[in-house]
Amino acid sequence: MGMGNLQRMAMQMQQEIVRVQEELAAAHVEGSAGGGVVKAVVNGKLEIVSVTVEPSAVDPADVEMLQDLVVAAISEAQRSARELGEAKMAAVTGGMRLPGM
């Protein structure tokens, strides 16, 4: 394999990585807790987009439970988004682990 081919392949991979990163930024992944009474949505960059709480989950006598449900929903959504990102990047890089990706 010549140096020109290697450079061309590297440029194509870089373009694909940029494309996948743009797709991930636009992707939304949902996580839920408490049987769906608390839902969190994050994008592919692991940024929180929204959190919704069913009124039935709000108990002034048990605020800690609601806080735990919110954290659990966000954690699930972020885990799912991370897995989505890893899968999409693996498809581009052939499973190679690139620093910062």
C-alpha positions in Angstrom: 0.0 0.0 0.0 1.5 3.3 -1.1 1.8 6.5 0.9 -0.8 8.2 -1.3 -3.4 5.4 -0.7 -2.7 5.6 3.0 -3.2 9.4 3.1 -6.4 9.1 1.0 -7.8 6.4 3.4 -6.9 8.6 6.4 -8.7 11.6 4.8 -11.8 9.4 4.1 -11.8 8.1 7.7 -11.5 11.7 9.0 -14.5 12.8 6.9 -16.5 9.8 8.1 -15.7 10.6 11.7 -16.9 14.2 11.2 -20.1 12.9 9.6 -20.7 10.5 12.5 -20.0 13.2 15.1 -22.6 15.4 13.4 -25.1 12.5 13.3 -24.5 11.9 17.0 -25.0 15.6 17.9 -28.4 15.4 16.2 -29.3 12.0 17.7 -31.6 11.9 20.8 -31.5 8.9 23.2 -34.0 8.4 26.0 -33.6 6.8 29.4 -36.3 6.2 32.0 -36.7 5.2 35.6 -39.5 4.3 37.9 -41.4 2.4 35.2 -41.3 5.5 33.0 -42.5 8.1 35.4 -39.2 10.0 34.9 -37.6 10.3 31.5 -34.4 11.9 30.3 -33.3 12.7 26.8 -29.7 13.2 25.9 -28.0 13.9 22.6 -25.1 11.9 21.1 -22.7 14.4 22.7 -24.1 13.3 26.1 -25.7 16.7 26.7 -29.1 16.6 28.6 -31.8 17.7 26.2 -34.8 17.3 28.5 -36.2 15.7 31.6 -39.9 15.0 32.1 -41.5 13.9 35.4 -45.0 12.4 35.6 -47.0 14.2 38.3 -47.6 10.9 40.1 -43.8 10.8 40.8 -43.9 14.0 42.8 -44.4 13.2 46.5 -43.3 16.2 48.7 -42.7 13.7 51.5 -40.2 11.8 49.4 -38.1 14.2 47.4 -35.1 11.9 47.6 -36.9 9.2 45.7 -37.6 11.7 42.9 -34.0 12.9 42.8 -32.8 9.3 42.6 -35.2 8.6 39.7 -34.0 11.7 37.8 -30.3 10.7 38.2 -31.1 7.1 37.2 -33.0 8.2 34.0 -30.2 10.6 33.0 -27.6 7.9 33.7 -29.5 5.4 31.5 -29.9 7.9 28.7 -26.2 8.8 28.8 -25.1 5.1 28.8 -27.3 4.5 25.8 -25.9 7.5 24.0 -22.4 6.4 24.7 -23.1 2.9 23.4 -24.6 4.4 20.2 -21.5 6.6 19.7 -19.1 3.8 20.3 -21.0 1.6 17.8 -21.1 4.3 15.1 -17.4 5.1 15.6 -16.4 1.4 15.5 -18.2 1.1 12.1 -16.0 4.0 10.8 -12.7 3.1 12.4 -13.0 -0.7 11.9 -13.0 -1.1 15.7 -9.7 0.8 16.2 -9.8 2.9 19.4 -8.8 6.4 18.5 -7.9 8.8 21.3 -10.6 11.4 21.9 -13.3 9.5 19.9 
